[in-house]
Each structure stands twice: as structure tokens, then as C-alpha cells.
């Protein structure tokens, strides 16, 4: 990856290929830019973190959570300023916008010709219709009907390739962006990484290492202790509050810290499996005491974690994809 100040030859040598694509990946908490060449090699990558880089908007996870804990909005001007900010960072690094042949992205939004003129994009630069981030991830990660995957982020999202769907009130059945003869099922769980971070802060002194140690110190099944953790109104299912049950199915006010951590993880993953089966997805009954092993146990399928960083970092604000055959 070329950045300003690094000795990798002249800029012209890096961007002499005919086709350079410039894509924007939009998530709740960041605006990310990636430039790739015709061999799909990343030649530039950067991001703007809404909460940290634009603190004047006072967002939490890039949004405003209203007092009813149900309504979530995002300030439009923050997005505009973030786009200007990231383009200015590219300009300061010496990025040659005139070499860009196509511009597209993921998420919602459009690119005004104003930006092409302001930053020196070529008049021939094509603006390609944006796709949703969820179909985009499906195309990138799920290569056949043998796989589904879980995206662990601010919200957890379960994607499934389904041959014969059984539509339900919870979840979505959509056109499969890879295979027009099959379907994509999508389940979104609102209490994802922020819920895990809150329990990490309360029970593991804010440390993912301590969180993992506590998780490993308890046995799968948690000796019958189970919890459902919804700080905000959940989407799947529609519920709110913290609900803990002991091995006798009695509701209890709290758990020891290590039991709380396992109850959280097991409850989250078990819910994913249950709701996936309701939509018609069949998982293998195969069992595999760390984070990915717990996911394997409760999805009853082998799991491959696809991460660019350590899992403990990815389960917070960044993405971790768990591919489930």
C-alpha cells in the first residue's frame, strides 16, 4: 500500500494501469475508502471514524440514539463533512484522482459531480450504482449454497443461502445476488458488538483478553445458566431488557462475572441458530472453549473466522465474518 512519505517509487508507477476503482464502504461508525487497481490490489485505504474524528456531532457509533431507545438517526452534515475529510486526506497524500476510472461503493448514497470537479476526477470517470453492503458481503464471502456466514459488527447479521425458504415474521427473504434461482435470507440482531462491549466493560475490566480468559474458564452449556441481553429494543426477536435464567429455569437478577460472559455469548449464538432454522436453513449436527468454538457449538457447524485483525478486536467495531457450512 502506498502512502505519502513512503519510498515506493513515483506515483505514476503505481497508477499507470488503465482501470482504477475507487469505492466507499459505509458503516454506522466509519466512512472507509479503498482504491484498487485492475488486478484488485489495494493501492490506497483510509477511513474517517465519526465519533473520534468528528466529535462535534456527538454521535455514538455514528448515530444519535433517541430517548425512546428505538429511534436512531444520523446527521446528514456529518456524512458530508466526513466525505470531504477523507477526500482531503487522499489529496494531501498525493493521490491522483485523474487516474480513477470508476467510482462506486456500498451502503446508501450518491456522489455529486461537484466532488469530481473539486478533486480532479477525470470527466470520463464512471459513477457506478451503489449496492447495499449486505448483498455486497454476500457476493464477496458466500461462494456457494454450502455456506452461510455471520458478520459480527455493531449489529450482528446472519446471511444464509437458501434453496427452499420458509418466510417468517422475523427476518427477511431476499433475491440471492449470486444465484437468481435461489434466495438470500438475512437476520439482523441489533444488540451485537455494543452489547458485548458493555459486558466486557462490566465483567472483564474493559479487556478482551480478560473476557476470553473468563469465557475459557467456564464449560460449554454454562451449567444450565442462560441469558438474553438486549440493552436496546432487539429486532430478532422484538424484545428488550436483560433476562437471566438458572439451571432450574428460574429467573435470577445476576450471574458471577465469568458466568455472565458465557451466558451472553451462548445466548447470542443460540438465538442465531434458532432463527436461522425458522427460515428454512439446515445446519449440520457437529460439535467442535474459545470464541469460535462456542460459535461452532451453538450453530452446530464448523466455523471459519475471516478476520484481518485479532478476533477480540473484530468483535467490537470492526467486522468479523464467520463462515458456517
Secondary structure, DSSP 8 states (H G I E B T S, - for coil): ---TT--S--HHHHS-SS--EEEEEE-SSEEEEEEE-TT--EEEEEEEEHHHHTGGG--BTTBEE-TTSS-EE--HHHHHHHHHHHHHHHHHTT--GGG--EEEEESS----HHHHHHHT--TT-EE---B-HHHHHHHHH--STT-EEEEESSSEEEEEEESS----SSSEEEE-SS-TTSEEEEEEESSSHHHHHHHHHHHSTT-HHHHHHHHHTS-TTGGG-EEEEESS--SSS---EEEEE-TTS-EES---HHHHHHHHHHHHHHHHHHHHHHTT----------HHHHHHHHHTS-EEEE-SS-HHHHTTTS-EEEEE-
